[in-house]
Amino acid sequence: MYKPLILSLSIIILSSGSAFAATTINDMQACQGYLDFVDNKLDDLKETYSAGDLNTIRTGLVNYNQYIQQTIITPGLLEFTGNDAQKASETQLQIDAYKTHISERLKQKYQDDKMVVDYAVVLNDCAKKAMPEENVLQELKTALELIVSLAKQG
């Protein structure tokens, strides 16, 4: 059951970055909302999983979230607003509100204190849209594989 997912996670590394040229801010703000949700969910899982595993996952998620912000969202907002930093900042506030909305909806959907394979699947799809540089990619891949492994444990 999990072999296709693991294969998919492995394919991330083999994919070409050119497929991500048209990555949009809208796509990535949704991914950031999901990243925020899973990152916050890790706090609820302290009693279920080891601190080391949770820290490994968090490192991958946080660094990928920073990559999205620094290479897609911030430059995209500046381009969209004609390099008007004030307008870009105001638009960022709207994006932050949307990310919070996504995270809150996911919190309602996933109320159990356990890791779920869905987390890895969605974040893997995000990585297909915007593949980070190699070191962040490796951290993300490790995090996603660990999510799948922990989800399989129940």
Buried (B, 14 or more C-beta within 10 A) or exposed (E): EEEEBBEBBEEBEEEEEEEBEEBEBEBBBBBBBBBBBBBEBBEBBEEBBEEEBBEBBBBBBBBBBEBBBEBBBBEBBBEEBEEEEEBBEEBBEEBBEBBEEBBEEBEEEBEEEBBBBBBBBBBBEBBBBBBBEEEBBBBBBBBBBBBBBBBEEE
